[in-house]
Structures are given as structure tokens and as C-alpha cells.
Amino acid sequence: MLQVSVRFSPEQVKAMPAGAFAALQQEIERRLTPHYPSLWLNVSKGSQSSLDVSGARNDREKADVMEALEAIWLDDSWLPL
């Protein structure tokens, strides 16, 4: 099972618009669930920022997921206004 954990530092959380966690979670699910139906996803606040991807079948699959996550982050159209 593919597991993705996205954590934001308190400073990042303060700079984010309201609803950003839910919007990011929805966008990641929308883009990754068709390829990984048993995706486990956690978007939360932590003491420091981190991105963890585990459960990929191989390095190429992990790289593909990381590229998809980067594309989501760079395309900020999912952010609430």
C-alpha cells in the first residue's frame, strides 16, 4: 500500500490560507487514487516540514509519485481563494 505523509511546520501553516490542508488532500487524492486505489494519505501540521512516501514497489514508482506531488504543489490552482 502506498503511503504519503505531508507535514507542514507551524510557520508554513500560518502562511497558508484557510482550507489549504483539505484542498491539498483532495487534490492529491484526485490525482493519485486512480493509479493507487489503496493510497493512505496524511496531510497535517508537525514540528517541522516533511514529505514521506513509502510502500512504493520500486524506486521508479516512488520517483513517479514524487514527481506527481511536485506537480500538484507547483500548480496552485487547488488552493482556496
C-alpha positions in Angstrom: 0.0 0.0 0.0 1.3 3.4 -1.0 1.6 5.8 1.9 2.1 9.6 1.6 2.6 11.8 4.6 2.9 15.6 4.1 3.7 17.7 7.2 3.9 21.5 7.4 5.9 23.4 10.0 4.0 25.9 12.2 5.5 28.8 10.2 4.2 27.3 7.0 0.7 26.7 8.5 0.5 30.4 9.5 1.2 31.5 5.9 -1.4 29.1 4.3 -4.9 30.2 3.5 -7.8 28.6 5.5 -8.8 25.3 4.0 -5.4 24.6 2.4 -4.9 21.2 4.2 -8.3 19.9 3.0 -7.8 21.3 -0.5 -4.3 19.7 -0.8 -5.6 16.4 0.5 -8.4 16.4 -2.1 -6.0 17.3 -5.0 -3.5 14.6 -4.0 -6.3 12.0 -3.8 -7.8 13.2 -7.1 -4.5 12.7 -8.9 -3.1 9.7 -7.2 -6.0 7.5 -6.3 -6.8 6.4 -9.9 -3.2 4.9 -10.0 -3.0 3.8 -6.4 -6.5 2.9 -5.2 -5.3 1.8 -1.7 -3.5 5.1 -1.1 -3.1 6.1 2.5 -2.7 9.9 2.8 -2.0 12.2 5.8 -1.7 16.0 5.5 -1.0 17.6 8.8 0.9 20.1 10.9 4.1 19.0 12.6 7.1 20.4 14.4 8.9 20.6 11.1 8.0 20.2 7.4 8.5 16.8 5.8 7.3 14.7 2.9 7.4 10.9 3.2 6.5 8.4 0.5 6.7 4.7 1.4 5.2 1.5 0.2 6.2 2.0 -3.5 7.0 -1.1 -5.3 10.3 0.2 -6.6 12.4 3.4 -6.9 10.8 4.3 -10.3 7.3 4.2 -8.8 8.5 6.3 -5.8 10.0 8.8 -8.2 6.8 9.0 -10.2 4.8 9.7 -7.0 7.3 12.4 -6.0 7.0 14.0 -9.5 3.2 14.0 -9.2 3.4 15.6 -5.7 5.7 18.3 -7.0 3.4 19.0 -10.0 0.5 19.4 -7.6 2.5 21.7 -5.4 3.6 23.9 -8.3 0.1 24.0 -9.8 -1.5 26.1 -7.1 -4.9 26.1 -8.7 -6.2 23.8 -6.0 -5.5 26.5 -3.3 -8.7 28.1 -1.8 -9.0 31.8 -2.6 
